[in-house]
């Protein structure tokens, strides 16, 4: 039964967050929201332990569709980075600011870039494309993420500086247009570079938050050197080009690991 401690623990952590936010914000939405996300993650971990082939994909769909369709389109909340800047500038700890704090700023100290592997609604779609593992070396285009990051910040800041009215409506349309652009760019890059995760590696502005925090992640894939036979299968299946055989914090593309566990499943000696 010890192997089920992790899904139970994950559910307990999110329930603690759910209850804390419910009581402090006096809004029962947070109880249902974080309980649902915690249950989805716990279910995915449970299915992975049971060796279900599509465990991670199930979690991606459960959380990704919930955030994209329910929170984004139905509740009209911009959960993208523009929404984070919006709430940050208004000085309100709600919606996107809470989401970013839990999933993308402080959460990665615990679970690294687990968000990218299990909850991102952009990657949810891109992972259905045919190029699951890159067949070439990484291109030196990571600097583009800083441009998209700066663009999102300048866009929202300019709305406040210009005292534009009805910013909430603009944020909703920015969410729709932004997602269309992200999906289009992600699909084009995937086919151009033959890499489903090209968007994540070069364009996504959220990685500016995720990468430095993920460096100190508590949960990370490690290698048992005594079992490892250096067959290279783990590197071949990694969608993010991470050298998981190196246990140091400075391993190649170490802050890119999305905890997809493809390397663990591919290892013939269970060294990971």
N, C-alpha and C positions, 0 to 999 in steps of 0.2 A: 504493500500500500504506500510505501515511501515515495514511489515514483509519481504519485498523484498529489504530493504536497505542493508542487509548483503551480498547477492550475488552481488549487484551492487558495494558495497564498496570493496569486494574482487577483482572484476574485475578492479576497479579503481586503487587499490594498485599495482596489477601486471602490469597494463598498465604504471603506473609511473615508475616501475622498468624497464620495457621493453624500454621505451623512453629514460630513463636516460642512460642505458647501450648502447643503439644504438648510442646515441650522443657522449658519452664519449669514447667508444671503436671504433667508426666509423665502425660499422659492423651491417648491417640490420638483420642479423641472430637473434640477441638478441631481436629485435622487434617482429619477428614472433614467436620465441621460448617462451618468457614469456607471449605474448598475448595469445598464444594457451593454455598454462598452466592455465593462469588466467581465460580464457573462460571456460575451462573444470571444474575448481573448482566452478566457479559461476553457471554453469549448474547443477552441482551436488547439490549445496545448494538449488537452485531453485526447483529441483526435490524432494529434501527432504522436503521442505516446502509444496510442493504439495502432500506429502505423497506417493511418488513413492517407491515401495518396494525395488528396486535395485539401488537407487540413488548413494550410495557410491560405489557399485560394478562397475557402469558405469564409474565413475571418475577414479577408479583404472585401468580399462582397457584403457581408453583414455590416461592417463598420463603414466602408467606403460609400455604399449606396445610402446608408442612413444619414451620413454627414452631407453628401452631395444633394440628395433629393429632399429628405425631410428638413434638415437644418438649413440647407442653402436655399432650395427652391420654395418649399412650403412655408418655413418659418422666416424666410427672407433674411437670413443672417449670412454675412460675408465672412466665411471661415478661412479665407485665404489671407495672405500676408497684408493686403490692403485693409482688411477688417481689423487685423491686429493693430496697425498704425492708427486707424480711426478711433478705436476704443482707448488706445494709449494717449492720443492727443486730447480726448474728451475727459481723461482722468477717471474713467470708469472701469472697474475690474469685473467685466462681464464677458460672456460669449467668447469671442476670438482671443481676448487676452488670457482668459482662464485656459482655453484650449491650448494656446501656445506655451503657457507656463507649464502645463502638465505634460504635453506631448513633445514639445520641441525645444524647450529651454532648460528646464530642470529635470524633466523625465529622462532625457538621454544620459544623465549621470548614472542612472540605474540600468536602463535597457537600451542604451545606445540609439541607433537609428532603427529601432523596432517599428517606429511609426511608418517608415518608408516600406517596410516589408509586409506590414499587416493592416494598415489603416488608410494609407494615402489613396484617395479616389482617382488621382491621375495615374499612379503606378498600377492601380487596380485594372485599368483598361489596357495600359501598355504591356502588362504581363501576359495578355492574351495574344500578343503578336508573335510571329514565328522565330524571332532571333533571341532566344532565352539566354544564350551564352555568347559573348563577343568573340569574333574570330580574328581579332587584330589587337595591336597594342593601343593603349589609351592615347587619345589625342590631347594636345596641350591647349584645350579650350575651356578649362575650368574657370578662367577669369570672367567668362560671360555671366556666371552666376552673380558676380558682384555688380554688374551693370543692371541686371534685372532687379536685384535687391535695392539698389539706389533709385532706380526708376519708380518702383512701387512707393518708396518713402517720399520721393519728391512729388509724385502725383497726389498723394493724400495730403502732404504738408501744404502744397499749393492751394488746395481746396479750402483749407483753414485760413491760410494767409490772405486769400482773396475774399474771405467771408461769403463763400458760395452758399446759397440756401438749399434746403432739402438734400443735405449730404447723405442721409440714410438711403434715399431713393437712388442716388448716384452709386452708393456702395453696393446696392443690390444689382444694378446693371453692370457694375464693374466685376462682380462675382460671375455673372453669366458670360460676359465678354472675355474675361480673364480665363475662364475654363475652356472656352472655345479655342482661344489662342494656345493655351497649354496643350490641349489634346492634339490640335493641328501640328504644333511644333514637335510634340513628342512622337507622333506617328511618322511625320516626315523624317525626323532624325533617325528613328528606329530603322526605317527602310534604307535611308541613305548610308548609315554607318553599319547596318546589319547588327544592331544592338538595341534590344528593347529598352534598356536603361540609359540610353544616351542622354535623354532629357535630364534625368536625375544627376548624371555626372557633370554636365556642362551648363545647364540652363537654370535649374530650379533654385529660386532665391532662398528658399527655406533652409537649404543646406548651409548657409552662412551661419545660422544658429546651431544647426545640428552637428556639424563637423567638430568644432572645438570642444563641445560638451561630450561628444561621443568618445573622445580621446580618453576620458576618465571613466568610461562605462563600467559598471559593476558586472553586468552579464556580458560575456564575450566568449566566442569560440576559442578554445585552447587545444593544443596538440600534445599528445603523449609521445614524446620523442622515442621512447623505448619500443613503442608499437609501430611507429611510422616507418614505412619502407620507401619513402620518397618516390612514389609512383606518379605523383602529379595529378591524380584524378580530381582532387579537391579544387585545384586551381583551374582545371578545365571547365568545371561546372559552375564556378562562381560568377554570378552576373555582374559583380562589382569589382572584379579583378583584385580581390584581397588575398594576400599570402597568409593563409591561416596556419601554415606550418611554423611561422615565426610567432613566438609567444610574447614578444616585446611589445610595448605600447607604440613603438615607432615602426611597426611592420608595414610593408607596402600597402598603401590604400587602407590602412587600419580603421580610419574613421568613416569608411564607406560601407562597412559591413551592415547589412540589413537583417541579420539573423534569420535568413530564409532557410537555413539548415540543409541546403542542397549539398554542401561539402560533407556534412556529417553522414548523410544518406549514401553518398558516393564512396566513402572511405571503406576499402575492403577489409581493413584491420581494426575498425572501430577505435581509431586512434584520436578521433576528434570528439 
